């Protein structure tokens, strides 16, 4: 799979070179590129924003550089792309969305800043036959730009791609799996730490009893989360 981030801060994505995703990029299990939006801006200052029509605080990202950048992505790549706009107004990201997007061939993230991207950009590309357009939020709070949200989504999506996680069986037992459970609590050595012991059943060697305990612990965690919500 190919990931592309269109941004005014390409250096924001340096963490993707670390850990499992970085290793997967080295092995070419996936690829990642950044496109600097300012390269598609005109004028001496390469400005990508302007004051909003109708007045109000802040600046709005101009449609011209965004149109040129997205057109460039389409021209350089064949086939369909999934174009993702991180936005507080979008559908809330979850594991099901991550699983669906992990089947794409090419994900392109449009990382807005300031008060957002001119709404006509989304309106224009929504009707492009080569584009599946998604407006996605990572939660009910505000951050400074789309780069942070994009990192979260790439991390969640990339780990589902075959060859990224060393042991694919670990995906079956983790939180927010296909039956909606949370993962059970986990422990390692020492058996007692600061007066807190590991649950005795985990030291028993009885795999059936351990499996039952884990299922029950996961169920209780899910019930606790539901009550908090």
N, C-alpha and C positions, 0 to 999 in steps of 0.2 A: 504494500500500500504506500501511496505517496501522500505526505502532509505538506501543505503550503500555508504560511502565515503572511498576510499582507499587513504591514505595520510601519509606524514611524520610528519604532525602537527595535530593530533587528537583534540587538544585543540582549534584549530581554529573554531570549530563548536559549541562552547558553546552558541552562540546567539540563536541557534535553540531551546533552552530550555525556551526562553522568549516568551511572547505574545501569539498569537493565535496558532502558531505551537507548542509551548511548551505545551499548554493546550490540543491540539489534541493528542500529544504524551502521555500525562497523561491519556487521555480517551481511548487510544489505537485505535483512528481513523486512525492513521498511526504509523509507527515505524521508528526509525533512529538508525544507528550504524556506528561507525568508525572502520576501520581496519588500524593498524599501519604497513605501508609498511616495516619498519625496522625489524619487527618480521620475515620477510621472506628473509632477507639478511643474507649472510654468512660472516665469517671472524670476527676477534676480534673487529673491529670498526663498524660492521654492515653497511658498505658502500653501498649506493644505486646508485652511479653515478661513471662515469669514463670519461676520456678525449675523445673527438670525433675523430673518424677515419677521416683522411684527414686534420686534424689540425683545428685551429680556436679557438675563445675565448669561455670560459665557459665550463661547464660540461654537459654530457648527462646522463639521468637516464637509468640504465642498464636493459636489458630485463629479466634477471633471477629472481630478486625479484618480478617484475611485473607479470611474468608468474606464479610464485608460489602463489602469492596473489589471482590472478583471478581464478586460478584452485581451490583454497581453497573455494572461494565464490561459484563456481559451485558445488563443492562436498557437501557443507553444505546446499544447497538450491535446491529444485526441480523445474522443469519447466523452462520456458524461462526467460531471463533477458534482460533488455535494458542496454547496457554498453555504457556509455557516456564519451568521452574524450574531456574536455574543451581545445580548441586550437584556436589560431588566424586564422588558416587555415580552420576552420570549417564553416558550414552553420550558418548564423547569427540567433541567438535565437530571437523568437518573440512569440506573444500570441497564434498563431496557433500551434506552436511547443509545447508550454506549455500545451495546451488543448490535443494534441495528446498523450504526455507523461503521462498526468494525468490518462490515461486509462490503464497504465501498472500495473503489479503486483509487480515488483521489479526493481528499478532503481539503477544502480551501477555507481558511478562517479570515474573515474581514475584521481586523482589530480596530474598532473605533476608539476615539478619545474625545475629550471635552464634553460637549452636550450631546454628542452622537453624530452619526452620519446623516446627511441629507436624505430624507425619507424616499426620495425619488429613485435612489440607487436600488433599494430593495424592490420597489414597485417595478422598475425596469427589468431587473434580472429574474424576477419571479416568473415571467412569461417566456424566458429563453428555453427552448426545447432540450438543450444540452445540460441544463442546470436543475438540480433538485435543491431548492432553497430552504434553509432552516433558520429560524430565529430562536435562539436558545439562551436561557438564563441559568446561572449556577446557584441561584438562591435569592431570597428577598432581602438583599442588602446592596449597597452601592460601593464599587471600587473605581479606581481612577481610569481604567481603560480595559479594552478587551483582551489584552495580552495575558493577564492573570487568569481570566476565565478560560482562555484557550489552552494554557498550560494544564489546567485541571482536566479539561476534556481530552486532550491528547494523552495524558497519563492514563486515564480511565479506558480510553479506546485502544491504545497501542498494546496494552498488556493482554488484550483479548486476541491479538493477531498471532496465529501459529508461529512458533519460533522465537517469540519475545520472552515468555516466561519459561524458565528452565524445566520445571515440572508442571505440565499442564493439568495434572490432577489437583493441584492446589487451587485451581479456579473453581472446582466443583464444590469445595467446602467453605469458601470465603463468604463474607457478609454480602447481603443483597443478591443471593444466588437466584436461580430461576424459580424457586418456590417461595422467595421473599423472606427467607430467614436471615438472621444475623449470625455471625460466626460465634461459636462457643468461646469462653475464656481459655487462654493458653498459658502454660507454665513450663519452666525449665529448671535446671539445677541452680541453687541448692534446694533440697526438699523443704527446708525451713529457712525463711528470711525475715529477720527482724521480728521474730515471734509469730510470723504468719506461715502456716504449713500449706503445702500443696494438698488439694483434696485427696484423701486416702485412696479412693477408687483408682486414681491415675497411677498409683504405685503398685496396684494389685496384680497387674499382668493379665487380668481377666478382660479380654477384648470385647466381649459382649456387654459386660457391665460398663466398660468405658464408653462404648458407643451409645448406650442408653443414657448415661450421664451427660454426654455431650449434646445429645438431642434435647434433653430436658433443660440443660443450661441455655442452649440457644433459644428455646421456646420462651424461657423466663426473660431473657434479654429483650426479645421482640415485644413481649407484653409490657415490659418496663418502658420501652421506647414509645409504644402506642399510648400509654397513659400520659407520658410527658407531652405528646403532641396534642 
